[in-house]
């Protein structure tokens, strides 16, 4: 309705939708932490700066494209500062909830499991204050929680089963021996794995990619002296790239399905999946920039956890 480029709009939605697994709390960090036996708290802290850096890069890409090609995003009259500040008040409950969950972990008050319980109680209180608490809402929430928890536990159980089977077959030991024989530096090994995962992500679902490969690679990563927290952040960025990488990025198909439904209701012609393929390309470039920065400057990910938890 406002004349924005549809490709830019759907591309930004697909790419922005991936940020939730990098900026805590993140299920991907939990699964990775369980697989490599690393601190969830350290992984959460490590994801903050790269997550906001990636969000900033996306914003810069949109701003530059709109500046070069104004037709992509026609200028609009900016709202007054009063409207902006009043709008920010709506964020206070969400920020408070984030602090209750993440702040208790970072301050050492609670473990991740206990912090989750704090978050549930706080969310219940906020819902009651907004007068949205009902038996139907609680029932729907409980069912959604059971579904999500069962999915995650099945993934983790499958990962441990696969890891046990691979260990019996001696696959991790063989991979470790092969990597050690190559005499790669930690950075060179990570660069090789980045290229490997970018290729794998074009046709494999993200969680499956993590579960099937991480148990094999962990011994090799440890043998090469790669920091598992640093690699965890790189891994999650690669998972984000897999979610929007053509032709099999799951976010692309989700948004395309919603888009077709909305356009048909509005009586508009449905666009093609090619629009999404082209729309996400600038944002994949942004992910590549952040990956290069993470590999070149590991402290982008490690500075905050080392500051708050020590080395």
Secondary structure as the mmCIF struct_conf table of DSSP 4:
data_model
#
loop_
_struct_conf.conf_type_id
_struct_conf.id
_struct_conf.beg_label_comp_id
_struct_conf.beg_label_asym_id
_struct_conf.beg_label_seq_id
_struct_conf.end_label_comp_id
_struct_conf.end_label_asym_id
_struct_conf.end_label_seq_id
HELX_RH_AL_P HELX_RH_AL_P1 UNK A 6 UNK A 16
TURN_TY1_P TURN_TY1_P1 UNK A 17 UNK A 18
HELX_RH_3T_P HELX_RH_3T_P1 UNK A 19 UNK A 21
TURN_TY1_P TURN_TY1_P2 UNK A 22 UNK A 22
BEND BEND1 UNK A 23 UNK A 25
HELX_RH_AL_P HELX_RH_AL_P2 UNK A 27 UNK A 36
TURN_TY1_P TURN_TY1_P3 UNK A 37 UNK A 37
HELX_RH_AL_P HELX_RH_AL_P3 UNK A 40 UNK A 68
HELX_RH_3T_P HELX_RH_3T_P2 UNK A 70 UNK A 72
BEND BEND2 UNK A 73 UNK A 73
HELX_LH_PP_P HELX_LH_PP_P1 UNK A 77 UNK A 80
HELX_RH_AL_P HELX_RH_AL_P4 UNK A 81 UNK A 89
TURN_TY1_P TURN_TY1_P4 UNK A 90 UNK A 91
HELX_RH_AL_P HELX_RH_AL_P5 UNK A 92 UNK A 98
HELX_RH_PI_P HELX_RH_PI_P1 UNK A 99 UNK A 103
HELX_RH_AL_P HELX_RH_AL_P6 UNK A 104 UNK A 106
TURN_TY1_P TURN_TY1_P5 UNK A 107 UNK A 108
BEND BEND3 UNK A 109 UNK A 110
HELX_RH_AL_P HELX_RH_AL_P7 UNK A 112 UNK A 129
TURN_TY1_P TURN_TY1_P6 UNK A 130 UNK A 131
HELX_RH_AL_P HELX_RH_AL_P8 UNK A 135 UNK A 169
TURN_TY1_P TURN_TY1_P7 UNK A 170 UNK A 170
HELX_RH_AL_P HELX_RH_AL_P9 UNK A 171 UNK A 182
TURN_TY1_P TURN_TY1_P8 UNK A 183 UNK A 183
HELX_RH_AL_P HELX_RH_AL_P10 UNK A 186 UNK A 200
TURN_TY1_P TURN_TY1_P9 UNK A 201 UNK A 203
BEND BEND4 UNK A 204 UNK A 204
HELX_RH_AL_P HELX_RH_AL_P11 UNK A 206 UNK A 223
TURN_TY1_P TURN_TY1_P10 UNK A 224 UNK A 225
HELX_RH_AL_P HELX_RH_AL_P12 UNK A 228 UNK A 244
TURN_TY1_P TURN_TY1_P11 UNK A 246 UNK A 248
HELX_RH_AL_P HELX_RH_AL_P13 UNK A 250 UNK A 265
TURN_TY1_P TURN_TY1_P12 UNK A 266 UNK A 267
HELX_LH_PP_P HELX_LH_PP_P2 UNK A 268 UNK A 270
HELX_RH_AL_P HELX_RH_AL_P14 UNK A 273 UNK A 279
TURN_TY1_P TURN_TY1_P13 UNK A 280 UNK A 280
HELX_RH_AL_P HELX_RH_AL_P15 UNK A 281 UNK A 296
TURN_TY1_P TURN_TY1_P14 UNK A 298 UNK A 298
HELX_RH_AL_P HELX_RH_AL_P16 UNK A 299 UNK A 309
#
